[in-house]
Amino acid sequence: MTTRTLAVVSGGLSNPSSTRLLGDRLTAAAVEALKARGEDTTVEVVELRGHARDLADNLVTGFPNEALRTAVDTVTGSDALIAVTPIFSASYSGLFKTFFDVLDKEALVGKPVLLGATAGTARHSLALEHAVRPLFSYLRAVTVPTAVFAATEDWAGPGGADSALVGRIDRAAGELADLVSGRPATSRPVDPFADPTTSFEDLLKGR
């Protein structure tokens, strides 16, 4: 059984967060869908609320600190990504956008991505199509056809979600698993300065 790494980016600001809840539901469904296709999964979650100051510092300095670098490497080194944002004023949150602004412009090329969003009302549901999906299209990621939106009322069913939301989650998870299954595993980016056994002289020589 192949082991895949699934990164989950949650842009929720509160704790507990409905955005994180949706991310967890999408993750559980994706893990099950991948398992059904013979793929084992390691899940790594990036909570953006813990990186708000890190991201602001990165914007003004041009460099991530260690904590943010770890989060960036988690996303860029994954086999697939689940990205979930709250919707504010009919678009993704500023924190969510800032994280993807600091990534290298080539970091998500070809990466399978499942998109999700939450809001207090279903009036914001089209934000996934007119705001969030174009962002990942610009980054040349491969987004699954089904994006999952959850308004407050969608959590009112048995088990915390109505049947329509559960159906959308399962369909999107299956589409993500179909994209991931059979692809070569993604390797983590290598930091040339991370190996203390390599001398500085050899690094300068490109060895």
C-alpha positions in Angstrom: 0.0 0.0 0.0 1.4 3.4 -1.0 1.6 6.1 1.6 0.5 9.6 0.6 0.9 12.9 2.4 -2.3 15.0 2.6 -1.8 18.6 3.7 -4.8 20.5 5.2 -4.8 24.3 5.3 -7.5 25.7 7.6 -8.1 29.5 7.5 -10.5 29.5 10.4 -9.9 32.3 13.0 -11.9 31.0 16.0 -11.4 28.0 18.2 -13.4 25.9 17.8 -13.9 26.7 14.2 -16.5 25.6 11.6 -13.8 26.0 9.0 -11.6 23.5 10.8 -14.6 21.2 11.3 -15.3 21.1 7.6 -11.6 20.5 6.9 -11.6 17.6 9.3 -14.7 16.1 7.6 -13.1 16.5 4.2 -9.9 14.9 5.5 -11.6 11.9 7.0 -13.6 11.3 3.8 -10.4 11.7 1.6 -8.5 9.3 3.8 -11.2 6.7 3.4 -11.5 7.2 -0.3 -7.7 6.8 -0.7 -7.7 3.7 1.4 -10.4 2.2 -0.8 -8.0 2.8 -3.7 -5.1 1.1 -2.0 -3.4 4.2 -0.7 -2.4 4.8 2.9 -2.4 8.5 4.1 -0.4 10.7 6.5 -2.3 13.9 7.3 -0.6 17.1 8.3 -2.7 20.1 9.3 -1.7 23.8 9.0 -3.8 26.1 11.2 -3.3 29.6 9.7 -4.5 31.4 12.8 -1.3 30.4 14.5 0.8 31.9 11.7 -0.9 35.4 11.4 2.2 37.3 12.7 4.6 35.0 10.9 2.8 35.8 7.6 2.8 39.5 8.3 6.6 39.4 9.0 7.1 37.4 5.8 5.4 40.0 3.8 7.6 42.8 5.0 10.9 40.9 5.2 10.5 38.5 2.3 11.6 35.5 4.4 9.6 33.0 6.5 10.6 32.2 10.0 11.2 28.6 11.1 7.5 27.9 12.0 6.2 29.3 8.8 8.8 27.6 6.7 7.7 24.3 8.2 4.1 25.1 7.3 5.1 26.0 3.8 7.1 22.8 3.4 4.2 20.8 4.6 2.0 22.2 1.9 4.5 22.2 -1.0 5.8 18.7 -0.2 2.4 17.1 0.0 0.8 14.7 -2.5 -2.5 16.6 -2.2 -4.0 19.6 -0.5 -7.3 20.3 1.2 -7.7 24.1 1.5 -10.6 25.5 3.5 -11.4 29.2 4.2 -14.1 31.2 5.9 -15.9 33.6 3.5 -15.8 37.3 4.5 -17.4 39.9 2.3 -18.1 37.3 -0.5 -14.4 36.2 -0.8 -11.7 34.2 1.0 -10.2 35.6 4.2 -7.2 37.8 4.1 -5.2 35.4 6.2 -5.9 32.5 3.8 -4.9 34.7 0.8 -1.7 35.8 2.5 -0.5 32.3 3.1 -0.8 31.4 -0.6 0.7 34.8 -1.5 4.0 33.8 0.2 4.3 30.5 -1.5 6.6 30.3 -4.5 4.6 30.8 -7.7 5.5 27.3 -8.9 4.8 25.5 -5.6 1.4 24.2 -6.4 1.7 23.5 -10.1 -0.1 20.2 -10.9 -1.0 19.5 -7.2 -4.5 18.0 -6.6 -6.5 20.4 -4.4 -9.9 20.0 -2.8 -11.5 23.4 -2.0 -13.9 24.1 0.9 -15.4 27.2 2.5 -17.7 28.1 5.4 -20.0 31.0 6.1 -22.9 32.0 8.2 -25.3 32.1 5.2 -25.7 30.2 1.9 -25.6 33.6 0.2 -21.8 33.2 0.1 -21.8 29.8 -1.5 -20.7 31.1 -5.0 -17.5 32.6 -3.5 -15.9 29.2 -4.0 -16.4 29.5 -7.8 -15.8 33.2 -8.3 -13.0 33.8 -5.8 -11.4 30.7 -4.4 -11.1 28.5 -7.5 -9.6 31.2 -9.7 -6.9 31.7 -7.1 -5.8 28.1 -7.4 -6.2 28.1 -11.2 -3.8 31.0 -11.2 -1.4 28.9 -9.2 -1.9 26.1 -11.7 -3.1 23.6 -9.1 -5.5 20.9 -10.2 -8.7 21.5 -8.4 -11.4 18.8 -8.1 -14.7 19.5 -9.8 -16.7 19.5 -6.5 -16.0 22.3 -4.1 -17.7 22.0 -0.7 -19.5 24.9 0.9 -21.1 24.7 4.4 -23.3 27.4 5.9 -24.4 27.4 9.5 -27.6 25.5 8.7 -25.7 22.7 7.0 -24.5 21.5 10.4 -28.0 20.9 11.8 -28.4 17.3 10.6 -27.9 14.1 12.4 -24.2 13.7 13.4 -23.6 17.4 12.9 -24.2 17.6 9.1 -27.2 17.3 6.8 -27.3 14.6 4.2 -26.7 17.0 1.3 -23.4 18.3 2.9 -22.3 14.7 3.6 -22.9 13.8 0.0 -20.9 16.7 -1.3 -18.0 15.9 1.1 -18.0 12.2 -0.1 -18.1 13.2 -3.7 -15.3 15.7 -3.5 -13.2 13.3 -1.5 -13.6 10.6 -4.1 -12.6 13.1 -6.8 -9.5 14.0 -4.9 -8.6 10.3 -4.4 -9.0 9.7 -8.1 -6.5 12.4 -8.9 -4.0 11.2 -6.3 -4.2 7.5 -6.9 -1.6 6.1 -9.2 0.5 9.3 -9.3 4.2 9.3 -8.3 4.6 10.3 -4.6 5.7 13.9 -4.0 9.1 14.4 -2.4 9.8 17.1 0.1 11.9 20.0 -1.0 15.5 19.7 0.1 17.2 22.5 2.0 20.9 22.5 0.9 21.8 24.1 4.3 20.1 21.5 6.4 23.0 19.0 6.3 25.7 20.0 8.8 28.1 17.4 7.3 28.5 19.4 4.1 31.2 22.0 4.5 30.5 25.6 3.5 33.3 25.4 1.0 31.6 22.5 -0.8 28.3 24.3 -0.8 30.0 27.3 -2.5 31.4 24.9 -5.1 27.9 23.4 -5.7 28.8 19.9 -4.4 
